[in-house]
């Protein structure tokens, strides 16, 4: 080896110099040379050879015991030991360098493999160093954060990256940056996750992400980095929020039949859930367009918008916006509102400046249509929030507009049906009670069905001949048009019967025959029928009941009596039983007729006959109208303010000065 070639010439030269040797120390160069290129074992062999040569030369030159030789030999020995140590250090260094190269190659290979795998993952993945800076991002993360390359992303400080976005909680409140999962993981709080919504300040694009962060530690437990996995939940959350929003709107649309009120409720729901502004413009029957709702989350901007509406009413004949949507019946989407668009839709420079001040960003105008008719326009606008509408927002707005249109049409139909029902109901009752000399008459009627349902209760008071008056109070089974038809049949049959015969039982018999002959649906009714004739300061009364609650007679002194006897329901059997009874009304007496709605749910804390009698006893001396009102109010109160059936009350009270 080269080290031995160094020892050989030194030994030869030393031998030639004989007793004058001074070169023994140079033999240490051999092992030192070996240490640079050989293993420790090989260096030790060279050292041993150098030491042997040193001893041999000392003996050959007869200087073995001399001080000079001993120093030289010791130098060789020490040099050999140092050479072995150096060889060992060199070998260890080479091994470490080799391991480092191997590790570096393995890390590079692993990184390339990991990056290849993470690049194909749909979820965004980033790595954060302990100081919070980004050290890695896969392709999905680059796309999510809006960067082209990893180097471009890593060159931007984390604070600058975060400044590009507004971050919100699921509730819509601002999300604290220090509570982001990656930050928490780096702070030693372990794994954490959060659902966040973030909006790019520059573009208004909005995303939802489920963010999960996991801390990565080394073998000694020291934090190396935090790995963030961000699952894009935008589509899922948009569907979820849209469904929830539409469900809430449907509940509002079903809560009222006042068209303007329900549209105002929907506008309040839309702000700020889906827009910064929401307006509702309705096409009235006369062709005019009226703005019935305008909402904004900011009270100041809302007040400013309403002031602009007052100063510059919407041009419903214009070529764009609401006018065009009404004319064409097609929705319009404006993803980005430009100054040119604002100028085209404003009246003058002052109007233009005022609208620009509101900073409208994006808008949607959708027709509210039902059965092929455009009923109005739903408009959504974003402003300072920076949100920008897209095709999915348009789809949501169109769905909402369809529901609004259907609700508006239903409300219109309900109003029309309610008007018909109310008109028909009024036609089945006397428009006003006639004036009967010497007798006060008062009535109360309270239907409890839906507005488009006719009630089954009715009453009538009409003159019979020259002196008498007929009183009728009845209740038809059921409600609606069929019940109204029976009511009309009963009312006009009894009027005709009263002209032919004054005996109440015969009038009831005629009605029973008419019901059996003209009705095939087996609807029945009950009727309290009385004939009253004033005579010299009092009144004679003939009475019969066809299954109806018997009237109560309130005497002047406060005593209460039940009048008549129960009879058979009308329209059920061909041979009913009716009992005629007569009585006399003196001055101050009152005869009270009522339907079973007054004493509904008897025995459950509501007004019943015995309690009604006690109540009437307290009304002695009161006028007919006061008595009728007292009975109605107590009936309603006793049923918790919500009567379960129609209520009809008719009171006839004798006064002084009766004339025949």
Buried (B, 14 or more C-beta within 10 A) or exposed (E): BEBBEBBEEBBEEBBEEEEEBEBBBBBBBBBBBBBEEBBBEBBBBBBEBBBEBBBBBBEBBEBBEBEEBBEBBBBBBEBBBBBBEBBBEBBEEEEEEEEEEEEEEEEEEEEEEEBEEBEEEEBBBBBBBEEBEBBBBBBBBBEBBBBEEBEEBEEBEBEEBEEBBBBBBEEEEEBEEEBBBBBBBBEEEEEBBBBBBBBBEEEBBBBBBBBBBBBEEEEEEEBEBBBBBBBBBBEEBBEEBBEEBBEBBBEBBEEBBEBBBBBBBBBBBBBBBBBBBBBBBBBEEEEEBBBBBBBBBBEEBBEBBEEBEEEBEBBBEEEBBBBBBBBEEEBBBBBEBEEEBBEEBBEEEEBBEBBBEBBBBBBBBBBBBBEEEBBBBBBBBBBEBBBBBBEEBBEBBBBBBBBBBBBBBBBBEBBEBBEEBBEBBEEBBBEEBEEBEBBBBBBBBBBBBBEBBBBBBBBBBBEBEEEBBBBBBBBBBBBBBBBBBBBBBBBBBBBEBBEEBBBBBBBBBBBBBBBBEEBEEEBBBBBBBBBBBBEEBBBBBBBBBBBBBBBBBBBBEEEBEEBBBBBBBBBBEEEBEBEBBEBEBEBBBBBBBBBBBBBBBBEEEBBBBEBBBEBBBEBBEBBBBBBBBBBBEBBBEBBEEEBEBBBBBBBBBBBEEBEE
